[in-house]
Amino acid sequence: MADKPTSCDIEFRVRYAETDQMGVVHHSRFWEYFEMGRTELLRRQGAAYAEIEKTGVLFVVARCAARFLAPAHYDELLVLTTRVAKVGAARIEHAYGPIADNAGGNAEMTHQPSEVRKRTDALDSLGNTTAAMGKGFAIGSAALTALALLAAYVEEVRVGQNREAQKAVAAVVSTAEKDPNAGVGTVVNLGSGKLGLKYRRGSDEYAFACAMALTKLPKDMPAIGEVVTGVTVPNPGAGEHPLGAADEDNVHHVRIQGHDVAMVLAPKASLSQYMAFYDVTLMNPKVLCGLFAGVLLVFLFCSMTMKAVGRAAQAMVAEVRRQFREIPGIMEGTGRPDYARCVEISTAGAQREMVLPSLLALIVPIVTGLLLDVAGVLGLLAGGLACGFAVAIFMANAGGAWDNAKKYIESGQMGGKGSPNHKAAVVGDTVGDPFKDTSGPSLNILIKLMSMVSVVFAGLIVKFAPRIGALLGLQ
């Protein structure tokens, strides 16, 4: 269908029956519009539903999205664009592998002819390849999500700083949060190059904000939580801002106790200014420590999940041997195995063995943040993202390759079953299965979970990390 249209536009007017009491199109009508557009697109392609379904192709609506600049009203002229997009390929490729694998297992358990098993093995080999491709889409999605959460983490740091500033000013001026005029112009030292202040944002609006020093503050600053005096503003501007007017980069130039200081308010600070304030560079030891911690966490997590699979497999083997000993007639088909016990071992083992790796992903970002501050967390997330992405792709491809190598030898190539090559391939497949089915897909969760935990606990890190760093001499 490369030479046929993949999109079409149709125009129609909104009918009164399609609107609600306010005259706005009801969302339940979007499905009808979708059907209109899909039918018109098929007509322009010269195809019909019945003919397409006869070939085995079925239309499945996975998502119906309506995008509009403003709500549609009665009697308005609408333009409906229907576009064909290849969005289901990744899901189909990922689901193909397990289906082919299960088909092979069913063929073997039902004692099908060898020709059936040979065909299911060929399908399973292809399924390993498609599964690896599908897992590539999954880890790519996780990487993009983690990148977005990096920006969200900076925004949560911004919120935490402003909340800290509000509490500090309220601690000095008890009525600052209730009385709009109380505490306006007050500047409080928050430590670690930060000042908390309350300022007039408009004629009748007031706001609390954290001001970050882009240059070093004087050494003889008041203690944390005390009011900063001796602040002079060379360029006061037209308002009553305690830091005066800002330049085009939202930077305020002030003099604090005789020292020139450049400051930027957290609500207006850009991403580059945040990176400069926290010194997020490769020359910062905190960032480097976070990077190494993120890389090492990926390998530690993978080793823990792979060992967990091995322990659960050993328990399963012991249970199978017990049933062969205690339940007569299993191989002859006269005895019924205890399937429920095997399933219980698998599920309980999976849940129990994942507790520690999950706690690792939860605890490490918090501990890293409390010890290495915001810069360390950003390094941790960057290291975990870069290393986790590469390792997950490697595991998906290597695991499928080992599995296919074993099937290739079992088909009679390179000595066939029982040969030294086959024994080596079995060992490789034993490692490859947890590679492609456990550790690799779990890295998607590790990357996103670390980012989410960092976002949730950003306020805690902003408040307590400088204090812990000062006690440990890490500032």
C-alpha positions in Angstrom: 0.0 0.0 0.0 3.0 2.2 -0.5 1.4 4.0 -3.5 -1.9 4.6 -1.7 -2.8 7.5 0.5 -2.0 7.1 4.2 -4.1 10.1 5.4 -7.2 11.9 4.4 -9.2 15.0 5.4 -12.9 15.3 5.5 -15.1 18.3 6.4 -18.4 18.3 8.2 -20.6 20.5 10.4 -21.4 19.7 14.0 -25.1 18.7 14.5 -27.2 19.8 17.4 -27.7 16.2 18.6 -23.9 15.8 18.9 -23.5 18.6 21.5 -24.2 18.9 25.2 -26.3 21.5 27.0 -23.5 24.1 26.5 -23.4 23.5 22.8 -20.0 21.7 23.0 -19.4 18.4 21.1 -19.6 15.5 23.6 -16.5 13.3 23.8 -18.6 10.2 23.1 -18.9 11.5 19.5 -15.2 11.2 18.8 -15.5 7.5 18.1 -18.1 8.2 15.4 -15.7 10.7 13.9 -13.0 8.2 14.0 -15.2 5.6 12.2 -16.1 8.3 9.5 -12.4 9.1 8.9 -11.4 5.4 8.8 -14.1 4.5 6.3 -13.2 7.4 4.1 -9.5 6.5 4.2 -10.3 2.9 3.1 -12.6 4.1 0.4 -9.8 6.3 -1.1 -7.4 3.3 -0.9 -9.9 1.3 -2.9 -10.3 -1.3 -0.1 -13.3 -2.7 1.9 -13.6 -4.1 5.3 -14.9 -7.5 4.1 -12.1 -8.0 1.6 -9.4 -7.0 4.0 -10.7 -9.3 6.8 -10.7 -12.2 4.3 -7.0 -11.9 4.0 -6.6 -12.3 7.7 -6.0 -8.6 8.5 -8.2 -7.2 11.3 -8.5 -3.6 12.4 -8.0 -3.2 16.2 -8.4 0.2 17.8 -5.8 0.5 20.5 -6.2 4.2 21.2 -8.4 7.0 19.9 -6.9 10.4 20.5 -8.6 13.7 19.8 -6.5 16.8 19.5 -8.0 20.2 19.2 -7.1 23.9 19.9 -10.5 24.8 21.2 -13.8 22.8 21.9 -16.0 22.3 18.9 -19.5 23.9 19.1 -22.8 23.5 17.3 -22.8 24.3 13.6 -19.1 24.8 13.4 -17.2 23.4 10.4 -14.6 20.8 11.4 -11.8 19.2 9.5 -11.1 15.6 10.4 -7.7 14.2 9.6 -7.2 10.4 9.7 -3.7 9.1 9.4 -2.4 5.5 9.4 0.5 5.0 11.8 2.5 1.8 12.4 2.3 1.8 16.2 1.5 -1.8 16.9 4.5 -3.5 15.4 6.6 -3.3 18.6 3.9 -4.9 20.7 3.3 -7.7 18.1 7.0 -8.4 17.8 7.3 -8.7 21.6 4.3 -10.9 22.0 5.3 -13.3 19.1 8.3 -14.8 21.0 6.4 -16.1 24.1 3.6 -17.4 22.0 6.0 -19.5 19.8 7.9 -20.7 22.8 4.7 -21.9 24.6 3.5 -23.6 21.4 6.7 -25.6 21.4 6.2 -26.6 25.0 2.6 -27.7 24.3 3.8 -29.7 21.3 6.3 -31.6 23.5 3.9 -32.2 26.4 1.2 -33.5 24.0 3.7 -35.9 22.3 3.3 -34.4 18.8 5.3 -35.7 16.0 8.9 -34.6 15.7 8.1 -32.6 12.6 5.8 -30.4 14.7 8.5 -29.7 17.3 11.0 -28.9 14.5 8.6 -26.2 13.2 7.9 -24.8 16.6 11.6 -24.6 17.3 12.1 -22.6 14.1 9.3 -20.3 15.1 10.8 -19.9 18.6 14.1 -19.0 17.1 12.4 -16.2 15.1 10.5 -15.3 18.3 13.8 -14.7 20.2 14.8 -12.2 17.5 11.5 -10.4 17.5 11.4 -10.4 21.3 14.9 -8.8 21.3 13.6 -6.1 18.9 10.5 -5.5 21.1 12.7 -5.2 24.2 14.8 -2.6 22.4 11.6 -0.5 22.0 10.9 -1.0 25.7 14.3 0.1 27.0 14.2 3.0 24.5 10.9 4.1 26.1 12.4 3.8 29.6 15.4 5.9 28.6 13.2 8.7 27.2 11.1 8.6 30.3 14.2 8.8 32.5 15.4 11.8 30.5 12.0 13.5 31.1 12.2 12.7 34.8 15.7 14.4 35.0 14.0 17.6 34.0 11.2 16.9 36.4 13.8 16.4 39.2 15.2 19.8 38.6 11.7 21.3 38.9 11.1 19.4 42.1 14.4 20.8 43.5 13.0 24.3 42.6 9.8 23.6 44.5 11.8 22.3 47.5 14.0 25.4 47.6 11.1 27.8 47.6 9.3 25.8 50.3 12.5 25.9 52.4 12.7 29.7 51.9 9.1 30.1 52.9 9.6 28.2 56.2 12.8 30.1 57.0 11.2 33.5 56.5 8.1 32.4 58.5 10.4 31.2 61.3 11.9 34.8 61.6 8.6 36.6 61.0 5.8 34.6 62.5 3.0 36.3 60.6 4.7 36.2 57.2 2.6 33.4 55.8 -0.7 35.0 57.0 -0.2 38.7 56.7 0.7 39.8 53.1 2.6 42.8 54.3 4.6 41.1 57.1 8.1 40.1 56.3 8.3 41.8 52.9 12.0 42.5 52.1 13.3 40.1 54.7 16.3 38.1 53.6 17.3 34.9 55.6 20.4 32.8 55.2 19.6 29.2 54.1 23.2 28.1 53.9 25.0 26.5 50.9 24.8 29.7 48.9 21.1 30.1 49.2 19.0 33.0 50.7 15.3 32.9 51.5 13.2 36.1 51.0 9.7 37.5 50.7 9.1 40.1 48.0 6.3 42.1 46.4 5.4 40.5 43.1 2.8 43.0 42.1 0.6 45.8 43.6 -1.2 43.3 45.9 0.7 40.1 45.4 3.6 38.7 47.5 5.8 35.6 47.1 8.4 33.6 48.9 11.5 32.6 46.9 14.9 31.0 47.3 17.7 33.1 45.8 20.8 31.1 44.6 24.2 32.8 44.6 26.0 32.3 41.3 29.1 33.8 42.8 30.5 33.1 46.3 28.8 34.7 49.3 30.9 36.5 52.0 32.5 34.2 54.5 31.2 36.1 57.5 27.5 35.5 56.7 25.0 35.1 59.6 24.2 31.7 60.9 21.7 29.5 59.0 18.2 30.7 59.7 19.2 34.3 60.7 18.4 37.5 58.9 21.0 38.8 56.5 21.7 42.5 56.9 23.9 44.8 54.9 22.2 44.0 51.6 22.5 47.0 49.2 21.0 47.2 45.7 22.9 49.1 43.0 20.0 48.9 40.7 16.7 49.0 42.7 14.5 49.3 39.7 10.9 50.4 39.9 9.6 47.8 42.4 10.4 46.9 46.0 12.3 43.8 45.4 15.0 43.2 48.1 17.5 42.2 45.4 16.6 45.0 43.0 16.0 44.7 39.3 17.2 41.7 37.3 19.0 41.8 33.9 18.0 39.9 30.8 19.2 36.6 32.3 17.1 37.1 35.5 20.3 37.7 37.4 20.2 40.2 40.3 23.5 42.0 41.1 23.7 43.0 44.8 26.2 43.9 47.4 26.2 41.9 50.6 28.4 43.2 53.4 30.6 44.9 50.8 30.9 42.0 48.4 29.5 41.9 44.9 27.2 38.9 44.5 25.2 37.7 41.5 22.0 35.9 42.5 19.0 34.4 40.6 15.6 33.5 42.1 14.7 29.8 42.0 11.3 30.4 40.3 13.1 32.2 37.3 16.4 30.2 37.2 17.1 28.5 33.9 18.4 24.9 33.7 21.9 26.1 32.9 21.9 28.4 36.0 20.9 25.4 38.1 23.7 23.4 36.7 26.1 26.2 37.4 24.8 26.7 41.0 25.2 23.0 41.9 28.4 22.7 39.8 27.1 19.8 37.7 30.3 19.2 35.8 32.7 16.3 35.3 35.2 18.2 37.5 32.9 18.0 40.5 33.8 14.9 42.6 30.1 14.6 43.7 29.0 14.2 40.1 31.7 11.6 39.4 30.9 9.6 42.5 27.2 9.7 41.4 28.1 8.5 37.9 30.2 5.6 39.2 27.4 4.7 41.7 24.8 4.6 38.9 27.0 2.4 36.7 27.8 0.0 39.5 24.2 -0.1 40.6 23.2 -1.5 37.2 25.7 -4.4 37.4 24.8 -5.1 41.0 21.1 -5.1 40.2 21.7 -7.5 37.3 23.8 -9.9 39.3 21.2 -10.0 42.1 18.4 -10.8 39.7 20.4 -13.4 37.9 21.3 -15.2 41.1 17.7 -15.0 42.2 16.7 -16.9 39.1 19.3 -19.5 39.8 18.1 -20.0 43.4 14.5 -20.3 42.3 15.5 -22.8 39.5 17.4 -24.9 42.1 14.3 -25.0 44.3 12.2 -26.0 41.3 14.6 -28.8 40.3 14.5 -30.2 43.9 10.8 -30.2 43.9 10.6 -32.0 40.5 13.0 -34.6 41.8 10.9 -35.1 44.9 7.8 -35.6 42.9 9.5 -38.2 40.7 10.5 -40.0 43.8 7.3 -39.8 45.7 4.6 -39.8 43.0 4.7 -43.1 40.9 3.7 -43.2 37.3 4.5 -39.6 36.3 6.6 -40.7 33.3 4.0 -43.3 32.3 1.1 -40.9 32.4 -0.7 -42.7 35.2 0.3 -40.4 38.0 -0.6 -36.7 38.2 2.2 -34.3 39.2 1.6 -31.5 41.7 1.6 -28.6 39.3 0.4 -26.2 42.0 3.5 -26.7 44.1 5.8 -25.9 41.2 3.8 -22.7 40.4 3.9 -21.7 44.0 7.7 -22.1 44.2 8.1 -20.0 41.0 5.8 -17.1 42.1 6.8 -17.0 45.8 10.5 -17.2 44.8 10.1 -14.4 42.3 8.4 -12.1 44.8 10.8 -12.9 47.6 13.9 -12.6 45.6 12.9 -9.2 44.1 12.5 -7.5 47.5 16.2 -6.7 48.0 16.8 -5.5 44.4 13.8 -3.3 44.7 14.9 -1.8 48.0 18.3 -1.2 46.3 16.6 1.0 43.7 14.6 2.8 46.4 17.4 3.4 48.9 20.4 4.3 46.8 19.0 7.5 45.2 18.0 8.8 48.7 21.3 7.9 50.3 23.2 9.4 47.3 21.2 12.6 47.6 21.7 13.0 51.3 25.5 12.4 51.0 26.3 14.1 47.6 23.4 16.6 47.3 21.6 17.4 44.0 24.8 17.1 41.9 25.3 13.5 43.1 21.8 12.5 42.3 22.0 13.9 38.8 25.3 12.0 38.3 23.6 8.8 39.6 20.6 9.1 37.3 22.9 9.9 34.3 25.2 7.0 35.0 22.3 4.6 35.6 20.6 5.7 32.4 23.6 5.5 30.1 24.9 2.2 31.5 21.4 0.6 32.0 20.4 1.4 28.4 23.5 -0.2 27.0 23.4 -3.3 29.3 19.7 -3.9 28.7 20.2 -3.9 24.9 23.2 -6.2 25.3 21.3 -8.6 27.5 18.3 -8.8 25.2 20.4 -9.6 22.2 22.9 -11.9 23.9 20.2 -13.9 25.6 18.3 -14.5 22.3 21.6 -15.4 20.5 22.5 -18.0 23.1 19.0 -19.5 22.9 19.1 -19.7 19.1 22.6 -21.2 19.2 21.3 -24.0 21.3 18.4 -24.6 19.0 20.7 -24.6 16.0 22.9 -27.3 17.5 19.8 -29.3 18.5 18.7 -29.3 14.9 21.6 -31.6 14.1 24.3 -29.0 13.3 27.8 -29.0 14.9 27.4 -32.4 16.5 23.8 -32.2 17.5 22.4 -33.2 20.9 24.8 -34.7 23.4 27.9 -33.3 21.8 30.4 -31.0 23.6 29.1 -28.1 21.6 25.6 -28.8 22.7 26.6 -29.0 26.4 28.3 -25.6 26.0 25.2 -24.2 24.3 23.1 -25.4 27.2 25.3 -23.6 29.6 25.1 -20.5 27.5 21.3 -20.7 27.3 21.1 -21.2 31.1 22.8 -17.8 31.4 20.9 -16.3 28.4 17.4 -17.0 29.8 17.8 -14.7 32.9 19.7 -12.3 30.6 16.8 -11.7 28.2 13.8 -12.5 30.4 14.8 -11.2 33.8 17.7 -8.9 34.2 17.4 -7.1 30.9 13.7 -6.2 31.2 14.1 -5.4 34.9 16.6 -2.6 34.0 13.7 -0.7 32.5 12.1 -0.6 35.9 15.3 0.2 37.7 16.0 3.3 35.5 12.5 4.7 35.9 12.2 3.8 39.6 15.4 5.6 40.5 14.2 8.7 38.7 10.8 8.6 40.3 12.3 8.1 43.8 14.6 11.0 43.2 11.7 13.2 42.1 9.6 12.3 45.2 12.4 12.9 47.7 13.9 16.0 46.0 12.5 18.3 48.8 14.1 16.1 51.5 17.5 16.2 49.7 17.3 20.0 49.3 16.7 20.5 53.0 19.0 18.0 54.7 21.8 17.3 52.2 23.7 20.5 52.9 23.5 19.9 56.7 24.7 16.3 56.3 27.4 17.3 53.9 28.7 20.0 56.4 28.8 17.4 59.2 30.8 15.0 57.0 33.0 17.7 55.5 31.7 17.1 52.0 30.8 20.8 51.3 
